[in-house]
Amino acid sequence: MILRNIEFDLKYQKNHQYIEMVQQEQGLSYDEAIKLDYENHWKEKRHLFKKMTRCMTSMIEQNMGKIQTKDCWKLIFSCENRPEKSSVINLLGAYEIPFMFDDEMFMAATNYERKKLIIDAILCWVQNPPNELDFDLSSIGDACKKIIQKNYEYSFIWGKSIKKKHREVQIEIIHDVEHAKLFMILLENNKILFKKFIVETEPHEIVYNNYLGTLEWTGDSSVALVTTDGKRIQIDYSKELLLANRIK
């Protein structure tokens, strides 16, 4: 099996005072009070944390190459300040790993510092991984070092560029901590003529992949990005070039 995914998750921390209060005031069972506590105080925080850490975990995936494992396709780093358990749980090939990480420090940091906190934590972990992980993790460490060399900047060209004669159109994705941005790039003889902002989304590929259906020519000087649900984002680059030349 190939390790394909890495994810940071935020382990649920019970608000015992709130749980006790709603049990008394609303007559709820303990399990019902826990569910209410999670919905009101943890669910949104957890989802935000997962999205904001996705920038670096996705970049690690893109740089770590193929890692052969016996039965693991995903590593889930279950983050908490002081993990109570140390054993790894195998959830049908997704390994949940207790992981010491200060989420409050992360949320209070700048975006650059947030990226650094994630990569530093993974690099430290790779040096002393749990015994349950019986496969080579050095490629993850190497990926982290590449990310440092790139100054934690994650951008890439979507794989479906289109060409017409000596011109080429590409979609660039810049994946940051708080958002992802898509740009359309026109090249002529491998030289960039212009770069056009298309859309800003939440920082997760599940969201921005919705915009990445097909890229197609709609005329001699016009291109459309067709989303997965069939919506068309059309750019007439002859007008864009004329505007760019006027600005110059």
GUKE-547170 format. One record per residue (C-alpha): residue number from 1; residue in three letters; y, x, z. Coordinates in Angstrom, 2 decimals. Layout:
BEGIN
{num:NUM&residuo:ALA&y:Y&x:X&z:Z}
...
REM end
This chain:
BEGIN
{num:1&residuo:MET&y:0.00&x:0.00&z:0.00}
{num:2&residuo:ILE&y:3.59&x:1.11&z:-0.68}
{num:3&residuo:LEU&y:6.34&x:0.92&z:1.94}
{num:4&residuo:ARG&y:9.07&x:-1.07&z:0.20}
{num:5&residuo:ASN&y:11.44&x:-2.53&z:2.77}
{num:6&residuo:ILE&y:13.40&x:-1.40&z:5.81}
{num:7&residuo:GLU&y:15.28&x:-3.86&z:8.00}
{num:8&residuo:PHE&y:17.38&x:-3.77&z:11.15}
{num:9&residuo:ASP&y:16.97&x:-6.84&z:13.34}
{num:10&residuo:LEU&y:18.56&x:-7.80&z:16.64}
{num:11&residuo:LYS&y:16.06&x:-8.68&z:19.35}
{num:12&residuo:TYR&y:16.92&x:-11.91&z:21.11}
{num:13&residuo:GLN&y:18.41&x:-11.47&z:24.57}
{num:14&residuo:LYS&y:18.27&x:-14.55&z:26.76}
{num:15&residuo:ASN&y:21.41&x:-15.83&z:28.47}
{num:16&residuo:HIS&y:19.66&x:-16.75&z:31.73}
{num:17&residuo:GLN&y:22.73&x:-18.33&z:33.31}
{num:18&residuo:TYR&y:23.23&x:-20.65&z:30.32}
{num:19&residuo:ILE&y:19.52&x:-21.52&z:30.16}
{num:20&residuo:GLU&y:19.47&x:-22.49&z:33.81}
{num:21&residuo:MET&y:22.68&x:-24.50&z:33.44}
{num:22&residuo:VAL&y:21.51&x:-26.61&z:30.49}
{num:23&residuo:GLN&y:18.17&x:-27.21&z:32.16}
{num:24&residuo:GLN&y:19.97&x:-28.70&z:35.14}
{num:25&residuo:GLU&y:22.71&x:-30.56&z:33.27}
{num:26&residuo:GLN&y:20.69&x:-31.86&z:30.32}
{num:27&residuo:GLY&y:17.25&x:-32.10&z:31.84}
{num:28&residuo:LEU&y:15.73&x:-29.76&z:29.29}
{num:29&residuo:SER&y:12.48&x:-27.86&z:29.60}
{num:30&residuo:TYR&y:12.62&x:-24.08&z:29.77}
{num:31&residuo:ASP&y:11.47&x:-23.76&z:26.14}
{num:32&residuo:GLU&y:14.03&x:-26.33&z:24.98}
{num:33&residuo:ALA&y:16.80&x:-24.51&z:26.83}
{num:34&residuo:ILE&y:15.80&x:-21.19&z:25.26}
{num:35&residuo:LYS&y:15.90&x:-22.75&z:21.79}
{num:36&residuo:LEU&y:19.38&x:-24.13&z:22.48}
{num:37&residuo:ASP&y:20.55&x:-20.77&z:23.82}
{num:38&residuo:TYR&y:19.29&x:-19.01&z:20.68}
{num:39&residuo:GLU&y:20.96&x:-21.51&z:18.36}
{num:40&residuo:ASN&y:24.31&x:-21.43&z:20.19}
{num:41&residuo:HIS&y:24.60&x:-17.80&z:21.23}
{num:42&residuo:TRP&y:22.29&x:-15.58&z:19.22}
{num:43&residuo:LYS&y:21.37&x:-16.92&z:15.79}
{num:44&residuo:GLU&y:24.73&x:-16.27&z:14.10}
{num:45&residuo:LYS&y:25.11&x:-12.88&z:15.82}
{num:46&residuo:ARG&y:21.65&x:-11.84&z:14.64}
{num:47&residuo:HIS&y:22.24&x:-12.90&z:11.03}
{num:48&residuo:LEU&y:25.58&x:-11.08&z:10.92}
{num:49&residuo:PHE&y:23.99&x:-7.91&z:12.30}
{num:50&residuo:LYS&y:21.19&x:-8.04&z:9.71}
{num:51&residuo:LYS&y:23.70&x:-8.45&z:6.86}
{num:52&residuo:MET&y:26.01&x:-5.69&z:8.08}
{num:53&residuo:THR&y:23.18&x:-3.17&z:8.48}
{num:54&residuo:ARG&y:21.70&x:-4.04&z:5.09}
{num:55&residuo:CYS&y:24.06&x:-1.68&z:3.25}
{num:56&residuo:MET&y:22.41&x:1.43&z:4.70}
{num:57&residuo:THR&y:18.82&x:0.11&z:4.92}
{num:58&residuo:SER&y:18.96&x:-0.85&z:1.24}
{num:59&residuo:MET&y:20.36&x:2.56&z:0.36}
{num:60&residuo:ILE&y:17.48&x:4.22&z:2.25}
{num:61&residuo:GLU&y:15.01&x:2.12&z:0.24}
{num:62&residuo:GLN&y:16.63&x:3.24&z:-3.01}
{num:63&residuo:ASN&y:16.38&x:6.92&z:-2.07}
{num:64&residuo:MET&y:13.08&x:7.25&z:-0.19}
{num:65&residuo:GLY&y:10.72&x:7.08&z:-3.15}
{num:66&residuo:LYS&y:7.15&x:5.79&z:-2.88}
{num:67&residuo:ILE&y:5.62&x:6.13&z:0.58}
{num:68&residuo:GLN&y:1.88&x:5.46&z:0.67}
{num:69&residuo:THR&y:0.59&x:3.58&z:3.71}
{num:70&residuo:LYS&y:-2.65&x:1.97&z:4.78}
{num:71&residuo:ASP&y:-1.30&x:-1.54&z:5.32}
{num:72&residuo:CYS&y:2.47&x:-1.34&z:5.90}
{num:73&residuo:TRP&y:4.97&x:-2.68&z:3.35}
{num:74&residuo:LYS&y:7.95&x:-3.14&z:5.68}
{num:75&residuo:LEU&y:9.53&x:-1.53&z:8.76}
{num:76&residuo:ILE&y:11.49&x:-3.86&z:11.04}
{num:77&residuo:PHE&y:13.60&x:-2.00&z:13.59}
{num:78&residuo:SER&y:13.93&x:-4.47&z:16.46}
{num:79&residuo:CYS&y:17.18&x:-3.28&z:18.01}
{num:80&residuo:GLU&y:18.14&x:-3.55&z:21.67}
{num:81&residuo:ASN&y:19.96&x:-1.34&z:24.17}
{num:82&residuo:ARG&y:16.90&x:-0.68&z:26.30}
{num:83&residuo:PRO&y:13.61&x:-1.73&z:24.73}
{num:84&residuo:GLU&y:11.19&x:-3.11&z:27.31}
{num:85&residuo:LYS&y:8.16&x:-2.47&z:25.12}
{num:86&residuo:SER&y:7.24&x:0.63&z:23.15}
{num:87&residuo:SER&y:4.27&x:-0.56&z:21.10}
{num:88&residuo:VAL&y:4.52&x:-1.41&z:17.41}
{num:89&residuo:ILE&y:3.46&x:-4.92&z:16.34}
{num:90&residuo:ASN&y:1.81&x:-5.37&z:12.95}
{num:91&residuo:LEU&y:2.96&x:-8.69&z:11.47}
{num:92&residuo:LEU&y:0.74&x:-8.90&z:8.37}
{num:93&residuo:GLY&y:1.93&x:-5.53&z:7.11}
{num:94&residuo:ALA&y:5.48&x:-5.77&z:8.46}
{num:95&residuo:TYR&y:5.65&x:-3.31&z:11.35}
{num:96&residuo:GLU&y:8.04&x:-4.43&z:14.11}
{num:97&residuo:ILE&y:9.26&x:-1.35&z:15.96}
{num:98&residuo:PRO&y:11.10&x:-1.43&z:19.32}
{num:99&residuo:PHE&y:14.28&x:0.52&z:18.60}
{num:100&residuo:MET&y:17.07&x:1.68&z:20.89}
{num:101&residuo:PHE&y:20.40&x:0.79&z:19.26}
{num:102&residuo:ASP&y:23.70&x:-0.29&z:20.77}
{num:103&residuo:ASP&y:24.77&x:-3.33&z:18.76}
{num:104&residuo:GLU&y:28.03&x:-3.73&z:20.71}
{num:105&residuo:MET&y:29.07&x:-0.17&z:19.84}
{num:106&residuo:PHE&y:28.09&x:-0.88&z:16.23}
{num:107&residuo:MET&y:30.20&x:-4.04&z:16.01}
{num:108&residuo:ALA&y:33.22&x:-2.32&z:17.59}
{num:109&residuo:ALA&y:33.09&x:0.63&z:15.16}
{num:110&residuo:THR&y:34.77&x:1.10&z:11.79}
{num:111&residuo:ASN&y:32.64&x:0.49&z:8.71}
{num:112&residuo:TYR&y:32.26&x:4.22&z:8.12}
{num:113&residuo:GLU&y:31.18&x:4.74&z:11.73}
{num:114&residuo:ARG&y:28.73&x:1.84&z:11.44}
{num:115&residuo:LYS&y:27.01&x:3.50&z:8.51}
{num:116&residuo:LYS&y:26.87&x:6.78&z:10.40}
{num:117&residuo:LEU&y:25.39&x:5.12&z:13.49}
{num:118&residuo:ILE&y:22.55&x:3.63&z:11.43}
{num:119&residuo:ILE&y:21.69&x:6.83&z:9.59}
{num:120&residuo:ASP&y:21.93&x:9.02&z:12.70}
{num:121&residuo:ALA&y:19.65&x:6.64&z:14.59}
{num:122&residuo:ILE&y:17.03&x:6.66&z:11.81}
{num:123&residuo:LEU&y:17.17&x:10.45&z:11.49}
{num:124&residuo:CYS&y:16.58&x:10.79&z:15.23}
{num:125&residuo:TRP&y:13.70&x:8.30&z:15.11}
{num:126&residuo:VAL&y:11.98&x:10.02&z:12.18}
{num:127&residuo:GLN&y:11.66&x:13.20&z:14.27}
{num:128&residuo:ASN&y:9.54&x:11.38&z:16.87}
{num:129&residuo:PRO&y:8.02&x:8.21&z:15.37}
{num:130&residuo:PRO&y:5.47&x:5.96&z:17.16}
{num:131&residuo:ASN&y:1.84&x:7.01&z:17.04}
{num:132&residuo:GLU&y:0.91&x:3.74&z:15.34}
{num:133&residuo:LEU&y:2.67&x:4.91&z:12.16}
{num:134&residuo:ASP&y:0.04&x:7.16&z:10.64}
{num:135&residuo:PHE&y:1.85&x:7.84&z:7.36}
{num:136&residuo:ASP&y:4.40&x:10.44&z:6.28}
{num:137&residuo:LEU&y:7.98&x:9.43&z:7.15}
{num:138&residuo:SER&y:9.69&x:12.61&z:5.95}
{num:139&residuo:SER&y:10.89&x:10.82&z:2.79}
{num:140&residuo:ILE&y:12.92&x:8.45&z:4.96}
{num:141&residuo:GLY&y:14.58&x:11.43&z:6.62}
{num:142&residuo:ASP&y:15.24&x:12.97&z:3.21}
{num:143&residuo:ALA&y:16.78&x:9.69&z:2.04}
{num:144&residuo:CYS&y:19.11&x:9.68&z:5.05}
{num:145&residuo:LYS&y:20.22&x:13.22&z:4.25}
{num:146&residuo:LYS&y:21.00&x:12.20&z:0.66}
{num:147&residuo:ILE&y:23.09&x:9.32&z:1.99}
{num:148&residuo:ILE&y:25.08&x:11.73&z:4.16}
{num:149&residuo:GLN&y:25.66&x:13.93&z:1.11}
{num:150&residuo:LYS&y:27.00&x:10.87&z:-0.72}
{num:151&residuo:ASN&y:29.33&x:10.18&z:2.22}
{num:152&residuo:TYR&y:27.53&x:6.90&z:2.93}
{num:153&residuo:GLU&y:28.89&x:5.32&z:-0.26}
{num:154&residuo:TYR&y:26.42&x:2.95&z:-1.88}
{num:155&residuo:SER&y:27.04&x:1.94&z:-5.48}
{num:156&residuo:PHE&y:24.75&x:1.62&z:-8.46}
{num:157&residuo:ILE&y:24.54&x:0.30&z:-12.00}
{num:158&residuo:TRP&y:22.47&x:-2.83&z:-12.47}
{num:159&residuo:GLY&y:19.63&x:-2.01&z:-14.82}
{num:160&residuo:LYS&y:20.42&x:-4.42&z:-17.66}
{num:161&residuo:SER&y:23.32&x:-2.84&z:-19.56}
{num:162&residuo:ILE&y:23.92&x:-3.94&z:-23.18}
{num:163&residuo:LYS&y:25.07&x:-1.93&z:-26.18}
{num:164&residuo:LYS&y:26.81&x:-2.70&z:-29.46}
{num:165&residuo:LYS&y:27.44&x:0.21&z:-31.82}
{num:166&residuo:HIS&y:29.27&x:2.88&z:-29.80}
{num:167&residuo:ARG&y:30.20&x:0.61&z:-26.91}
{num:168&residuo:GLU&y:28.22&x:-0.28&z:-23.79}
{num:169&residuo:VAL&y:28.78&x:-2.83&z:-21.00}
{num:170&residuo:GLN&y:27.40&x:-2.33&z:-17.51}
{num:171&residuo:ILE&y:27.53&x:-4.12&z:-14.16}
{num:172&residuo:GLU&y:28.33&x:-1.93&z:-11.18}
{num:173&residuo:ILE&y:27.50&x:-3.07&z:-7.65}
{num:174&residuo:ILE&y:29.32&x:-1.59&z:-4.65}
{num:175&residuo:HIS&y:27.44&x:-2.54&z:-1.49}
{num:176&residuo:ASP&y:29.46&x:-2.04&z:1.69}
{num:177&residuo:VAL&y:29.06&x:-3.12&z:5.31}
{num:178&residuo:GLU&y:31.06&x:-6.37&z:5.21}
{num:179&residuo:HIS&y:30.79&x:-7.30&z:1.53}
{num:180&residuo:ALA&y:29.38&x:-6.44&z:-1.87}
{num:181&residuo:LYS&y:31.52&x:-6.29&z:-5.01}
{num:182&residuo:LEU&y:30.48&x:-6.61&z:-8.64}
{num:183&residuo:PHE&y:32.40&x:-4.98&z:-11.50}
{num:184&residuo:MET&y:32.00&x:-5.09&z:-15.27}
{num:185&residuo:ILE&y:32.44&x:-1.69&z:-16.94}
{num:186&residuo:LEU&y:33.11&x:-1.08&z:-20.64}
{num:187&residuo:LEU&y:32.23&x:2.34&z:-22.01}
{num:188&residuo:GLU&y:32.90&x:3.87&z:-25.41}
{num:189&residuo:ASN&y:30.92&x:7.00&z:-26.25}
{num:190&residuo:ASN&y:30.03&x:7.23&z:-22.53}
{num:191&residuo:LYS&y:33.72&x:7.18&z:-21.53}
{num:192&residuo:ILE&y:34.95&x:4.34&z:-19.29}
{num:193&residuo:LEU&y:37.59&x:2.22&z:-21.04}
{num:194&residuo:PHE&y:38.06&x:-0.31&z:-18.24}
{num:195&residuo:LYS&y:36.50&x:-1.61&z:-15.05}
{num:196&residuo:LYS&y:36.89&x:-5.33&z:-14.28}
{num:197&residuo:PHE&y:36.33&x:-6.91&z:-10.86}
{num:198&residuo:ILE&y:34.02&x:-9.93&z:-11.09}
{num:199&residuo:VAL&y:33.16&x:-11.24&z:-7.64}
{num:200&residuo:GLU&y:32.86&x:-10.40&z:-3.94}
{num:201&residuo:THR&y:29.84&x:-11.63&z:-1.98}
{num:202&residuo:GLU&y:28.16&x:-11.29&z:1.38}
{num:203&residuo:PRO&y:26.60&x:-7.82&z:1.86}
{num:204&residuo:HIS&y:23.02&x:-8.63&z:0.90}
{num:205&residuo:GLU&y:21.13&x:-8.47&z:-2.38}
{num:206&residuo:ILE&y:19.74&x:-11.96&z:-1.80}
{num:207&residuo:VAL&y:23.32&x:-13.18&z:-2.30}
{num:208&residuo:TYR&y:24.65&x:-10.93&z:-5.07}
{num:209&residuo:ASN&y:21.41&x:-11.07&z:-7.04}
{num:210&residuo:ASN&y:22.28&x:-14.71&z:-7.75}
{num:211&residuo:TYR&y:24.97&x:-13.42&z:-10.10}
{num:212&residuo:LEU&y:22.62&x:-11.06&z:-11.92}
{num:213&residuo:GLY&y:20.85&x:-13.21&z:-14.48}
{num:214&residuo:THR&y:21.55&x:-11.81&z:-17.94}
{num:215&residuo:LEU&y:24.33&x:-9.88&z:-19.62}
{num:216&residuo:GLU&y:25.02&x:-10.82&z:-23.24}
{num:217&residuo:TRP&y:27.48&x:-10.39&z:-26.07}
{num:218&residuo:THR&y:29.33&x:-13.60&z:-26.95}
{num:219&residuo:GLY&y:31.43&x:-12.12&z:-29.74}
{num:220&residuo:ASP&y:32.58&x:-8.82&z:-31.22}
{num:221&residuo:SER&y:34.74&x:-8.13&z:-28.17}
{num:222&residuo:SER&y:33.55&x:-10.54&z:-25.51}
{num:223&residuo:VAL&y:30.75&x:-10.40&z:-22.95}
{num:224&residuo:ALA&y:29.28&x:-12.96&z:-20.55}
{num:225&residuo:LEU&y:27.45&x:-12.38&z:-17.30}
{num:226&residuo:VAL&y:25.12&x:-15.35&z:-16.91}
{num:227&residuo:THR&y:24.16&x:-16.11&z:-13.31}
{num:228&residuo:THR&y:20.64&x:-17.09&z:-12.27}
{num:229&residuo:ASP&y:21.69&x:-20.77&z:-12.16}
{num:230&residuo:GLY&y:23.18&x:-20.63&z:-15.67}
{num:231&residuo:LYS&y:26.89&x:-20.28&z:-14.91}
{num:232&residuo:ARG&y:28.79&x:-17.98&z:-17.26}
{num:233&residuo:ILE&y:31.40&x:-15.40&z:-16.27}
{num:234&residuo:GLN&y:33.03&x:-14.41&z:-19.56}
{num:235&residuo:ILE&y:35.23&x:-11.38&z:-20.20}
{num:236&residuo:ASP&y:37.20&x:-10.81&z:-23.41}
{num:237&residuo:TYR&y:37.58&x:-7.08&z:-23.26}
{num:238&residuo:SER&y:39.98&x:-6.88&z:-26.21}
{num:239&residuo:LYS&y:42.55&x:-8.62&z:-23.99}
{num:240&residuo:GLU&y:41.61&x:-6.37&z:-21.07}
{num:241&residuo:LEU&y:42.13&x:-3.25&z:-23.18}
{num:242&residuo:LEU&y:45.46&x:-4.54&z:-24.49}
{num:243&residuo:LEU&y:46.62&x:-5.23&z:-20.93}
{num:244&residuo:ALA&y:45.44&x:-1.81&z:-19.77}
{num:245&residuo:ASN&y:47.32&x:-0.11&z:-22.60}
{num:246&residuo:ARG&y:50.50&x:-2.01&z:-21.72}
{num:247&residuo:ILE&y:50.23&x:-0.88&z:-18.10}
{num:248&residuo:LYS&y:49.93&x:2.71&z:-19.25}
REM end
